[in-house]
Amino acid sequence: MRGSRIQAAAKEILAQVARPDRWGTLALMDISLRYRRTVIGPLWITLTLAATIASVGTVYAALFKQDITSFLPTFAIGLIVWTLIATTLQEGSSIFVASAHLIKAVPAPLVVHVLQMIARNVLIFAHHLVIVLLLYIVMPWPLRANMLLAVPGFAILLAVLLGGSVVLGMLCARFRDIGSAIVSGLQFVFFLTPIIWTEDTVRGTAFHWLIRANPFATLLDLVRRPLLSQPTDPEQWLLGVIYAAAVAVIGLGCYARYRHRVAYWL
C-alpha cells in the first residue's frame, strides 16, 4: 500500500508539472493582481534590489578591498539567486495556510499551489536578470560556452525548491510556529553563504569549510558560476544532484502520506 500511495503521488505531481498552462496562468494572474494600477509592476522589486546591490556592493567591495569590477557582478548574481531561494522557501512554508480558502473550496491537487508560487517567483527572478545584463554592459566579463551550464544548475535548484516547499508547507500547516523559525533561520544562513563575502576571503582560514558544508552555497554556485563564465567543480555538480534527489524523495514521501490531511490541519 505504501508503494502504491507513493506511485499515485508521483503521478499526480508529474501530471501537474506537465500542465504549465494551468499554474503558469495562475502565476501571471497573481502578479497582475498584486501590481494592479502600477506603472512598472514587479519592476519595483527589481529597482529596490538594484539599489541594494549598488549601495551594499560598493561598500563591501571597499571593506574587503576587492576589485569592484569583479566583486559587484559576483555579489549581484549571488543576491539575485538567494532572493529566489529565500522568497520561495519563506512563501513555501506558508503556501498551504495562505491558500486554505481555496484548498477547502476547490478539489485541486495541493502541488498546484506550490507550482503557482514557484512560477511567480521565477517570473520575478527573470525580471531581476535585467540587473545582470546592465552590469555586463558596464563591467563586461568573458562569455564562454560553459554559461549554458546555468540551465541544468537552475533545474537542480528548482527541484530542491519544489521538494523543500512541499515539505515546509506541510510542516507549517501542522505546526504553525515553524514558519517563524524558517524566516529567522534563512536570515542566519544568508551570512554563512558566500554572497556578501567571497570564497577568496576565507580561503586558508578555519571558515573555509562553510562553503562545502553549506548546501545553499553549492546550489547558488551551480547558477552563479556559469553565469560569470567561471568553472564549476564536478564535486559541486555531484552534491547538487544528491541534494535535489534527497529533497525530492523526502518531498514525495511527505506528499504521498500527508496530502489528504492538510485540509484538516487548516
N, C-alpha and C positions, 0 to 999 in steps of 0.2 A: 504494500500500500504506500510505503514511503517513496519507493521508486516511481510509482505511477503519479503520485502527488507532485514530485519534482518535475517529472516529464510534462505534466499538464501545465505547471507554472512556466517552464521553459518555453513551451509552445505559445502560451499566452503572451509572454514578453516579446518573443520573436515576431509574433503576428502584429503586435502594436508598433514595434520598431520599424517594421516594413510598411507602416502607414504614416509617412511623414506629412501627407496631405491633411491628416487629422490633427496631430499635435503641433505641426508647424503652423497651421492656420490659427489654432488657439493661441500660440505664442505671439503671432503677429497681431491678433486682436487684443491680447493682453497689453502689448507695448503701445498700440494705438490708443487704447482707453486710458492707460497710465499717463500718457503725454498729450492727451487731448487738449486742444486750444493753445498749444505751444508752437512756436515758430520752427525751432530746430529739433524738437523732440528729444530722443535719447542722447543726442549730441551734447546736451548739457552735462551729462555724466562724463563724456569724453573731454570736454573743456575743463571740468574740475580735475580730472585725472592728469591732463596735460599740464595744468598749473602746478599740481603736486610734484610731477616729475621734474619740471623746470626748476622749481624752488628747492625742493629737498635734494634732488640730484646734484645741483650745483654746490650746495652746502657740504654734502657728504664727500663729493669729489675733492673739495678743498681740505676737509678734515683728514681724509685718508691719503692725501697727497697723490691722488690718481689723475691720470690724463683724462680730462673731461670728454674728449672725443671718443674714448674707448669705454669709459665708465658710464656715461649717460645712456647710450643705447642698451648696454647690459642691464642697467637699473630699470630703464623704461620697459623693456620686454619682460623682465622678471616681475615687475609690479603689475603689468597688464595680465600676465598669466596667473599670478597669485590672486588678483582681484576676481578672476573667473573661478578659481578653486575655492576661495573663501566664501564668495557670494553664493555659489552653488551649494556648498555644504551647509551654510547657515540657513538658506531657504529650504534646502532639502530636509533639514531636521524638523522644520515646521510645516512641510508641504501638506501632510495629511490633516493636520489640525486646521490649517488655513483653508483647506478645501472640504471641510467637514460638511458644509451645507450641500455641496454637490455630491459627495460620496453617499450621503444619506438619501438623496433625491434621485440621482441618475445611476442606473446599474451599468457603470463603465468600469473596465479594469483599472485597478489602482495605479498601475505603471504609467497610464496615460497622463496623470497629473505630474509625475516625475519627469516624463519626457517633455511635457509642455514647459516646465520650469527650466530644464536644461537647455531646450531650444531657445527660450527667451534670453538666457544668459549668454549663449553662444552668439546670438544676433548682436547683443550689446558688445561682446568681445570683438566681433567683426568691425563695429564702429571704432573701437579703440585702436585697431590696426592702422587707422589713419595717422596716429601719432608716430608709429614706426616708420611709415612712409615719409613723413615730414622730417624725421630725424635722419633718414637715409639721404634725403636731399641736402640737408645741412651738413651732416657728418657722415659721408659715404663710407661703406666698408665693402670688401670684396664680395662679389656674387659668385658662388660656386654651385656645382650640381648637388652637393650634399644638403642644400637648403630644402630639397624635396623631402628629406627625412623628417621635416617638421610635420608632414601629413600623418605618417604612422605614429609619430610621437604624440600628436594631438589625439589620435584614435585611442591610444593606450590611456591617455589622461581622461578621455570621455568615458571609457569603460570603468575606470576607477570611480569617477564621479557618479555614474549611474548606479553602480552597486552600492557605493557609500551612501548615496541619498536614500536608497530604499531601506538600508539598514537603519540609518539615523532617523528617518521618518517614522519607522515603526517603533523604534525605541522611544522617541519623544512623544508619540501618540499614547504609549503605555505609561511612560514616566516623564511628566512634563518638565521636571527640573533639569533634565539632561540638556535641553535646548540652551539654557543659560551657560552651562558648563562648556558646551561646544563653542559658543561665541568667545568665552574667555580663553579657552584652550587654543583657538586659532590665532588670537592676538599674541599669545605666548610663542606659538610655533613660528609666527612671522619673523620674530627676531632671531630664531635659530636657523632660519633658512637663508641662504646666500642671495639676498635681494638688495638690501642697503649696504651689505658688505660682500666682498668677492672672495673666491677661493684663494687667491694670491695673498690676501691679508692674513689668513690663518694657516697658510702652508708652513709646516715646520713647527707648529705650536700644538699644545695639548687639545685645542679645539678643532683640529682638522678632522677628527672622527665624526663631527657633526654632519659633514657633507655626505658620508656614506651611511650613517645611522639614520638620517632623516629621509624618509621616503618621499616627502614633498620636494626635497632638493633634487632627487632623481627625476621625478615626474616633471618638474619645472625645466630642468636642463634638457630633457628629451624634446622640448619645444623651443626653448630659448637658444641653445647652442646651434642647431641647424639654421635658425633664422639669422644668426650672426655669422653664418658660414664657418662655424667652429666645429672641429671633430668631436664626436661623442664616443665614449669608450664602449666596447662590447659588453663590459660588465654592467654599464648603466642600462643598456637595452635588455639584458637578461633580467636585471632587477625590476625594470618596468613591466615586463611581461609577467613576472612572478607576482608582483603587486596586483596587476589587473586581474590575473587568474584567481588569486586568493580572494580579492574583494568580490569578484563576480560569483564565486562559489558560495561565499557567505551570504551575499545578497539574494541569490537564488534560493538558498535554503530558508532564509527568513521569509521570503515572499511566498514560497510554497507552503510553509507551515502557518503563517500568521495573517495572510492577506484577507481571509474571511472573518478575522476577529477585529480588524481595525475599526470597522463601523461601530462596533460595540464599545470601543475604547474612547470614541469621540464624544 
